[in-house]
Amino acid sequence: MGIITPTNKTATTLTGLHLYHFSKSNCSMRVRITLEEKCVPWVSHHLDLHKAENITPEYFDIHPKGLVPTLVHDGVVIIESTDIIYYLDDAYTNPPLRPKNKLDQKKMLGWMRLAADHHIHVKTYMFANQIGKSMAKNESELNFYRQLQKNEELLEFHIENSLPEGLSKKRIAKAIKKLNNCFSRIERKLEEQEWTAGDAFSLSDITWIPLYVTLHSAKFPFENYPNIIRWKEAIWKRPSFQKAVLEWT
C-alpha cells in the first residue's frame, strides 16, 4: 500500500494530513483532487521540482526516490500516488470514490495500474516536448543526484536527458506509440460510458485526468480523441478539480 518507514523521522512526528507535492506534478494533482473530493483539511509542503527542491538528502530520507507526492497521515508515510489516493478513500469514506459493484471496482483498479505503467511514457513525452532542457543537469548536479538516487531507471533517465541531444529518438517514439495506444483504448471505453470505470466518477478518473492536463500542456494531440475531451470537460467543472489543479497551475 505504499506505506514506508522513512529514515528522516521528522515526517513521522507530523499530525494531521501533510502533503509534499509540486503544483504541476500530475501525481501530486491526483492526491490534491482526492483530498478536495473528501473535503478534508491538509497542510501543504510545496517542493518546486524546477528548482530541484526535492533533490536534497533531507527529502530523499523521506521519499527514497526523491519524488512527489508524499502523504503523511498522523506520522504514517505513504508514497506512490495511486497508493495514496486508495489509502485516502479507505481513510475517508465519504464520499466514496470507488464504484459500487465489484466488476467496476476491478475495472477501476485495472485503469489505475495502466496509468502507473504509462507514467514513464508521459514523463518522456513531457521532457521531450516541454521541460527537458530546463530539467537537464550539469555534471556537478548529476554527481550530486547520483549520490542520492538509488533507483537505476530514474538515474538513467536523467543522465540521458542531460546529454546535449536530450532523450533518444527511440525512447520518444516508443512513448508516443504507447500513449496513443492507451488513449485509443480509453476513447473506445468512453464511447460506451460516462466515466473510465463505469457510470460513476472514481479513483480511475482521478488517476487519469492529471495525465491529460500535463500532456495537453505539451501539445499532445487530444483533438483526435473527442470522447476524452468530453470526459475532460465534465471533470473540469468539478470544484475539486478547480481547487486542486486550476488554482495550483
TACORDA-V797720 format. One record per pair of residues at least 24 apart in sequence whose C-alpha atoms are under 10 Angstrom apart, sorted by sequence separation. I is the first residue (numbers start at 1). J is the second residue. D is the distance in Angstrom with one decimal. If there is no record, write none. Layout:
i & j & d
I & J & D
I & J & D
This chain:
i & j & d
16 & 40 & 9.9
17 & 41 & 7.2
18 & 42 & 5.6
19 & 43 & 6.2
20 & 44 & 6.5
21 & 45 & 6.4
22 & 46 & 5.6
23 & 47 & 8.3
24 & 48 & 9.0
25 & 49 & 8.5
45 & 69 & 9.8
136 & 160 & 8.9
137 & 161 & 8.2
138 & 162 & 7.1
208 & 232 & 9.7
16 & 41 & 8.3
17 & 42 & 4.8
18 & 43 & 4.6
19 & 44 & 5.3
20 & 45 & 4.6
21 & 46 & 5.2
22 & 47 & 5.3
23 & 48 & 7.7
24 & 49 & 8.9
45 & 70 & 9.5
136 & 161 & 6.0
137 & 162 & 5.4
138 & 163 & 9.2
16 & 42 & 7.1
17 & 43 & 6.1
18 & 44 & 6.1
19 & 45 & 5.8
20 & 46 & 5.8
21 & 47 & 5.9
22 & 48 & 5.7
23 & 49 & 9.1
24 & 50 & 9.9
45 & 71 & 9.8
132 & 158 & 9.3
135 & 161 & 8.0
136 & 162 & 4.4
137 & 163 & 8.7
205 & 231 & 9.0
209 & 235 & 7.8
16 & 43 & 8.0
17 & 44 & 8.9
18 & 45 & 7.1
19 & 46 & 7.9
20 & 47 & 6.8
21 & 48 & 8.2
22 & 49 & 6.6
44 & 71 & 10.0
82 & 109 & 9.5
135 & 162 & 7.8
136 & 163 & 7.8
205 & 232 & 9.3
209 & 236 & 9.2
15 & 43 & 9.8
21 & 49 & 9.1
22 & 50 & 9.3
43 & 71 & 9.9
133 & 161 & 7.8
134 & 162 & 9.7
136 & 164 & 9.0
42 & 71 & 9.8
43 & 72 & 9.6
83 & 112 & 9.7
132 & 161 & 6.5
133 & 162 & 7.8
183 & 212 & 9.7
206 & 235 & 8.9
42 & 72 & 9.8
82 & 112 & 6.9
132 & 162 & 8.1
133 & 163 & 9.7
136 & 166 & 8.1
205 & 235 & 8.4
22 & 53 & 9.7
42 & 73 & 9.4
82 & 113 & 8.2
127 & 158 & 10.0
133 & 164 & 9.1
210 & 241 & 9.6
22 & 54 & 9.4
133 & 165 & 9.6
196 & 228 & 9.6
209 & 241 & 9.2
213 & 245 & 8.9
21 & 54 & 9.4
82 & 115 & 8.9
120 & 153 & 9.6
124 & 157 & 8.7
128 & 161 & 8.6
133 & 166 & 7.6
194 & 227 & 9.1
195 & 228 & 9.7
201 & 234 & 10.0
213 & 246 & 9.9
20 & 54 & 9.4
82 & 116 & 7.6
120 & 154 & 9.4
123 & 157 & 9.7
127 & 161 & 7.8
132 & 166 & 7.2
193 & 227 & 9.8
194 & 228 & 10.0
201 & 235 & 8.8
81 & 116 & 9.0
132 & 167 & 8.1
190 & 225 & 9.9
191 & 226 & 9.4
192 & 227 & 9.7
196 & 231 & 8.7
206 & 241 & 9.1
210 & 245 & 8.3
80 & 116 & 9.2
179 & 215 & 9.9
190 & 226 & 9.5
191 & 227 & 6.4
194 & 230 & 9.0
195 & 231 & 7.0
32 & 69 & 9.6
120 & 157 & 9.4
124 & 161 & 9.2
187 & 224 & 9.4
188 & 225 & 9.2
190 & 227 & 5.8
191 & 228 & 9.1
194 & 231 & 7.1
195 & 232 & 9.9
31 & 69 & 7.7
128 & 166 & 7.6
187 & 225 & 6.1
189 & 227 & 8.8
190 & 228 & 7.0
193 & 231 & 9.9
20 & 59 & 9.4
28 & 67 & 9.9
30 & 69 & 9.2
31 & 70 & 9.3
127 & 166 & 8.7
128 & 167 & 6.7
183 & 222 & 8.8
186 & 225 & 9.0
187 & 226 & 7.6
188 & 227 & 8.0
189 & 228 & 9.6
195 & 234 & 9.6
27 & 67 & 9.5
28 & 68 & 6.4
29 & 69 & 8.9
31 & 71 & 8.5
127 & 167 & 7.9
128 & 168 & 9.1
180 & 220 & 9.5
184 & 224 & 9.1
187 & 227 & 5.6
188 & 228 & 9.3
190 & 230 & 9.0
194 & 234 & 9.2
195 & 235 & 9.8
27 & 68 & 7.1
28 & 69 & 5.2
128 & 169 & 9.2
179 & 220 & 9.5
180 & 221 & 9.1
183 & 224 & 9.7
184 & 225 & 7.5
186 & 227 & 8.5
187 & 228 & 5.8
190 & 231 & 7.7
20 & 62 & 9.8
25 & 67 & 9.8
26 & 68 & 9.4
27 & 69 & 6.5
28 & 70 & 8.5
125 & 167 & 9.7
180 & 222 & 9.5
183 & 225 & 7.7
186 & 228 & 7.3
187 & 229 & 9.3
20 & 63 & 9.7
25 & 68 & 7.5
26 & 69 & 9.4
27 & 70 & 9.9
28 & 71 & 9.8
124 & 167 & 7.8
128 & 171 & 9.6
129 & 172 & 9.5
25 & 69 & 8.2
124 & 168 & 9.8
128 & 172 & 7.0
176 & 220 & 9.1
180 & 224 & 9.7
184 & 228 & 9.3
187 & 231 & 9.5
22 & 67 & 9.6
127 & 172 & 9.3
180 & 225 & 9.8
183 & 228 & 8.1
21 & 67 & 8.7
22 & 68 & 6.8
125 & 171 & 9.2
126 & 172 & 9.8
20 & 67 & 9.2
21 & 68 & 5.2
22 & 69 & 7.5
124 & 171 & 7.5
125 & 172 & 6.5
128 & 175 & 10.0
10 & 58 & 9.5
11 & 59 & 9.8
20 & 68 & 6.3
21 & 69 & 4.7
124 & 172 & 6.3
125 & 173 & 9.1
8 & 57 & 9.2
19 & 68 & 8.9
20 & 69 & 5.4
21 & 70 & 6.9
31 & 80 & 9.9
123 & 172 & 10.0
124 & 173 & 9.6
125 & 174 & 9.7
8 & 58 & 6.7
11 & 61 & 9.6
12 & 62 & 9.3
19 & 69 & 6.8
20 & 70 & 5.0
21 & 71 & 8.7
31 & 81 & 6.5
34 & 84 & 9.3
35 & 85 & 8.3
38 & 88 & 8.4
121 & 171 & 8.5
122 & 172 & 9.9
124 & 174 & 9.3
125 & 175 & 6.5
7 & 58 & 9.1
8 & 59 & 7.9
10 & 61 & 9.8
11 & 62 & 7.0
19 & 70 & 5.8
20 & 71 & 6.4
30 & 81 & 6.8
31 & 82 & 8.4
34 & 85 & 6.3
38 & 89 & 8.2
121 & 172 & 8.0
124 & 175 & 6.5
125 & 176 & 7.0
7 & 59 & 9.8
8 & 60 & 8.4
9 & 61 & 8.5
10 & 62 & 8.6
18 & 70 & 8.3
19 & 71 & 4.7
20 & 72 & 8.3
28 & 80 & 9.7
29 & 81 & 9.1
30 & 82 & 8.0
31 & 83 & 9.8
33 & 85 & 9.1
34 & 86 & 9.2
37 & 89 & 9.9
40 & 92 & 8.4
121 & 173 & 9.7
123 & 175 & 8.8
124 & 176 & 8.8
6 & 59 & 9.7
7 & 60 & 8.8
8 & 61 & 4.9
9 & 62 & 8.0
18 & 71 & 5.8
19 & 72 & 6.4
27 & 80 & 8.1
28 & 81 & 7.1
31 & 84 & 6.9
32 & 85 & 9.1
35 & 88 & 7.6
38 & 91 & 10.0
39 & 92 & 9.4
121 & 174 & 7.8
122 & 175 & 7.2
6 & 60 & 8.8
7 & 61 & 5.1
8 & 62 & 5.4
17 & 71 & 7.1
18 & 72 & 5.0
19 & 73 & 8.8
27 & 81 & 5.6
30 & 84 & 9.0
31 & 85 & 5.8
34 & 88 & 7.5
35 & 89 & 9.2
38 & 92 & 6.7
121 & 175 & 4.5
122 & 176 & 8.6
125 & 179 & 9.0
6 & 61 & 5.9
7 & 62 & 6.5
8 & 63 & 9.0
17 & 72 & 5.8
18 & 73 & 6.5
26 & 81 & 9.3
27 & 82 & 8.2
30 & 85 & 7.2
31 & 86 & 9.6
34 & 89 & 8.0
38 & 93 & 8.0
39 & 94 & 9.0
120 & 175 & 8.0
121 & 176 & 7.4
5 & 61 & 9.6
6 & 62 & 4.9
7 & 63 & 9.1
16 & 72 & 7.7
17 & 73 & 4.7
18 & 74 & 8.5
38 & 94 & 6.4
39 & 95 & 9.1
119 & 175 & 9.8
121 & 177 & 9.2
122 & 178 & 9.3
5 & 62 & 8.2
6 & 63 & 7.0
7 & 64 & 9.0
15 & 72 & 8.1
16 & 73 & 5.6
17 & 74 & 6.6
18 & 75 & 9.2
27 & 84 & 9.9
31 & 88 & 8.6
35 & 92 & 9.3
37 & 94 & 8.8
38 & 95 & 6.3
118 & 175 & 8.4
121 & 178 & 7.1
122 & 179 & 7.4
4 & 62 & 8.9
5 & 63 & 9.4
6 & 64 & 7.9
14 & 72 & 7.1
15 & 73 & 6.6
16 & 74 & 5.0
17 & 75 & 8.8
19 & 77 & 9.9
34 & 92 & 10.0
37 & 95 & 7.3
38 & 96 & 8.5
121 & 179 & 6.9
4 & 63 & 8.6
11 & 70 & 10.0
13 & 72 & 9.3
14 & 73 & 7.5
15 & 74 & 4.2
16 & 75 & 8.1
17 & 76 & 9.5
18 & 77 & 9.4
19 & 78 & 9.8
20 & 79 & 9.9
37 & 96 & 9.2
38 & 97 & 9.0
4 & 64 & 9.4
11 & 71 & 9.5
12 & 72 & 7.5
13 & 73 & 9.8
14 & 74 & 5.8
15 & 75 & 6.1
16 & 76 & 9.9
37 & 97 & 8.6
118 & 178 & 7.6
119 & 179 & 9.7
11 & 72 & 6.9
12 & 73 & 8.7
13 & 74 & 7.4
14 & 75 & 5.2
15 & 76 & 9.2
118 & 179 & 7.4
11 & 73 & 9.4
12 & 74 & 7.4
13 & 75 & 5.3
14 & 76 & 8.6
11 & 74 & 9.1
12 & 75 & 3.8
13 & 76 & 8.9
14 & 77 & 9.7
34 & 97 & 8.5
11 & 75 & 6.2
12 & 76 & 6.2
118 & 182 & 8.4
10 & 75 & 8.9
11 & 76 & 8.2
12 & 77 & 7.0
9 & 75 & 9.0
11 & 77 & 7.3
3 & 70 & 10.0
115 & 182 & 9.0
2 & 70 & 9.7
3 & 71 & 9.4
114 & 182 & 8.4
2 & 71 & 10.0
3 & 72 & 9.5
5 & 75 & 9.7
6 & 76 & 9.5
5 & 76 & 8.1
6 & 77 & 7.4
4 & 76 & 7.8
5 & 77 & 6.8
6 & 78 & 9.7
3 & 76 & 7.1
4 & 77 & 5.8
5 & 78 & 8.9
3 & 77 & 5.6
4 & 78 & 6.1
2 & 77 & 8.2
3 & 78 & 4.3
4 & 79 & 7.4
111 & 186 & 9.1
2 & 78 & 5.2
3 & 79 & 6.5
1 & 78 & 7.7
2 & 79 & 5.1
3 & 80 & 9.0
1 & 79 & 8.5
2 & 80 & 6.1
1 & 80 & 8.7
2 & 81 & 8.7
66 & 145 & 9.8
2 & 82 & 8.8
3 & 83 & 8.4
1 & 82 & 9.0
2 & 83 & 5.6
3 & 84 & 8.8
50 & 131 & 9.0
1 & 83 & 5.4
2 & 84 & 7.2
66 & 148 & 8.2
1 & 84 & 7.8
51 & 134 & 9.7
52 & 135 & 8.8
65 & 148 & 8.2
66 & 149 & 7.4
2 & 86 & 10.0
3 & 87 & 9.4
50 & 134 & 7.5
51 & 135 & 8.9
64 & 148 & 8.5
65 & 149 & 6.2
66 & 150 & 9.8
130 & 214 & 9.9
1 & 86 & 8.3
2 & 87 & 8.9
50 & 135 & 6.7
64 & 149 & 7.7
65 & 150 & 7.1
66 & 151 & 9.8
111 & 196 & 7.7
112 & 197 & 9.9
130 & 215 & 9.5
1 & 87 & 7.4
49 & 135 & 8.7
55 & 141 & 9.6
64 & 150 & 7.9
65 & 151 & 6.6
111 & 197 & 7.6
129 & 215 & 9.3
57 & 144 & 9.9
61 & 148 & 9.3
64 & 151 & 8.6
67 & 154 & 10.0
110 & 197 & 8.9
130 & 217 & 8.2
131 & 218 & 8.8
56 & 144 & 9.1
57 & 145 & 9.8
60 & 148 & 6.9
66 & 154 & 10.0
108 & 196 & 7.5
109 & 197 & 8.7
123 & 211 & 9.6
126 & 214 & 7.5
129 & 217 & 9.5
130 & 218 & 5.7
27 & 116 & 9.8
52 & 141 & 9.8
55 & 144 & 8.6
56 & 145 & 8.8
59 & 148 & 9.9
60 & 149 & 8.1
65 & 154 & 8.2
107 & 196 & 8.3
108 & 197 & 5.0
115 & 204 & 8.9
122 & 211 & 7.2
125 & 214 & 9.7
126 & 215 & 6.6
129 & 218 & 5.9
130 & 219 & 8.9
55 & 145 & 7.1
57 & 147 & 9.2
60 & 150 & 10.0
65 & 155 & 9.8
107 & 197 & 5.5
108 & 198 & 8.4
114 & 204 & 9.9
122 & 212 & 9.5
125 & 215 & 7.5
126 & 216 & 9.6
128 & 218 & 9.0
129 & 219 & 8.0
57 & 148 & 6.8
106 & 197 & 8.5
107 & 198 & 8.2
112 & 203 & 7.7
113 & 204 & 9.4
116 & 207 & 8.8
123 & 214 & 9.2
126 & 217 & 8.6
127 & 218 & 9.0
129 & 220 & 9.0
27 & 119 & 9.2
56 & 148 & 7.8
57 & 149 & 9.9
104 & 196 & 9.5
105 & 197 & 7.4
111 & 203 & 9.3
112 & 204 & 5.6
115 & 207 & 7.0
116 & 208 & 9.7
119 & 211 & 8.4
122 & 214 & 8.3
123 & 215 & 9.0
126 & 218 & 6.2
26 & 119 & 9.5
55 & 148 & 7.8
104 & 197 & 5.7
105 & 198 & 9.0
111 & 204 & 6.0
112 & 205 & 8.7
114 & 207 & 9.8
115 & 208 & 6.7
118 & 211 & 9.7
122 & 215 & 7.0
125 & 218 & 7.8
126 & 219 & 9.4
55 & 149 & 9.0
103 & 197 & 9.2
104 & 198 & 6.1
108 & 202 & 7.5
109 & 203 & 8.5
110 & 204 & 8.5
111 & 205 & 8.7
112 & 206 & 9.2
113 & 207 & 9.5
114 & 208 & 9.6
125 & 219 & 9.8
126 & 220 & 9.2
103 & 198 & 9.4
104 & 199 & 8.9
108 & 203 & 7.0
109 & 204 & 7.2
112 & 207 & 6.2
125 & 220 & 8.4
26 & 122 & 9.6
104 & 200 & 9.4
108 & 204 & 5.1
111 & 207 & 8.2
112 & 208 & 7.8
115 & 211 & 8.4
26 & 123 & 9.8
101 & 198 & 9.7
105 & 202 & 9.2
107 & 204 & 8.5
108 & 205 & 8.5
111 & 208 & 8.3
99 & 197 & 7.5
100 & 198 & 9.9
104 & 202 & 9.9
105 & 203 & 9.6
98 & 197 & 8.9
99 & 198 & 7.4
100 & 199 & 10.0
105 & 204 & 9.3
108 & 207 & 9.6
99 & 199 & 8.1
100 & 200 & 8.8
99 & 200 & 6.4
98 & 200 & 8.1
99 & 201 & 7.9
97 & 200 & 8.5
98 & 201 & 7.9
99 & 202 & 6.6
97 & 201 & 7.0
98 & 202 & 5.2
99 & 203 & 8.9
96 & 201 & 9.6
97 & 202 & 4.6
98 & 203 & 6.3
99 & 204 & 9.7
96 & 202 & 8.1
97 & 203 & 5.6
98 & 204 & 8.3
96 & 203 & 9.3
97 & 204 & 8.8
97 & 205 & 9.6
97 & 206 & 9.1
89 & 203 & 8.5
86 & 203 & 7.5
85 & 203 & 7.3
82 & 203 & 8.5
85 & 206 & 8.7
82 & 204 & 9.3
85 & 207 & 8.7
82 & 206 & 9.4
82 & 207 & 7.1
81 & 207 & 8.4
34 & 202 & 9.6
34 & 203 & 8.0
37 & 206 & 9.9
33 & 203 & 9.7
34 & 206 & 7.2
30 & 203 & 8.7
33 & 206 & 6.9
34 & 207 & 9.6
30 & 204 & 10.0
32 & 206 & 9.7
33 & 207 & 9.5
30 & 205 & 9.3
31 & 206 & 8.4
30 & 206 & 5.6
31 & 207 & 8.9
33 & 209 & 9.9
29 & 206 & 8.5
30 & 207 & 5.8
33 & 210 & 9.4
29 & 207 & 8.8
30 & 208 & 8.3
27 & 206 & 9.9
30 & 209 & 8.1
27 & 207 & 8.0
29 & 209 & 8.8
30 & 210 & 6.6
26 & 207 & 8.8
27 & 208 & 9.7
29 & 210 & 6.1
30 & 211 & 9.4
26 & 208 & 9.0
28 & 210 & 8.7
29 & 211 & 9.3
26 & 209 & 8.5
27 & 210 & 7.2
26 & 210 & 4.8
27 & 211 & 8.4
29 & 213 & 9.5
25 & 210 & 8.2
26 & 211 & 6.0
24 & 210 & 9.2
25 & 211 & 9.4
26 & 212 & 8.9
26 & 213 & 7.6
25 & 213 & 9.9
26 & 214 & 6.5
24 & 213 & 9.2
25 & 214 & 8.0
26 & 215 & 9.5
24 & 214 & 7.7
37 & 238 & 9.0
39 & 240 & 8.7
37 & 239 & 8.2
38 & 240 & 8.9
36 & 239 & 8.0
37 & 240 & 5.5
36 & 240 & 4.9
37 & 241 & 8.6
33 & 238 & 9.6
35 & 240 & 8.2
36 & 241 & 8.0
33 & 239 & 9.1
34 & 240 & 7.7
36 & 242 & 9.6
37 & 243 & 9.9
33 & 240 & 5.4
34 & 241 & 9.1
36 & 243 & 7.4
37 & 244 & 9.3
32 & 240 & 8.1
33 & 241 & 5.8
36 & 244 & 6.7
32 & 241 & 8.5
33 & 242 & 8.8
35 & 244 & 8.3
33 & 243 & 7.8
34 & 244 & 8.6
30 & 241 & 9.4
32 & 243 & 8.4
33 & 244 & 5.1
29 & 241 & 8.6
32 & 244 & 5.1
33 & 245 & 7.3
31 & 244 & 8.5
32 & 245 & 7.6
30 & 244 & 8.5
29 & 244 & 6.4
30 & 245 & 8.9
28 & 244 & 9.2
29 & 245 & 6.1
32 & 248 & 9.7
28 & 245 & 9.3
29 & 246 & 9.8
26 & 245 & 9.2
29 & 248 & 8.9
25 & 245 & 9.7
29 & 249 & 9.8
23 & 244 & 8.9
24 & 245 & 8.1
23 & 245 & 7.7
24 & 246 & 9.9
23 & 246 & 9.6
23 & 247 & 9.1
24 & 248 & 7.4
25 & 249 & 9.6
23 & 248 & 5.3
24 & 249 & 6.1
22 & 248 & 8.9
23 & 249 & 6.0
22 & 249 & 9.8
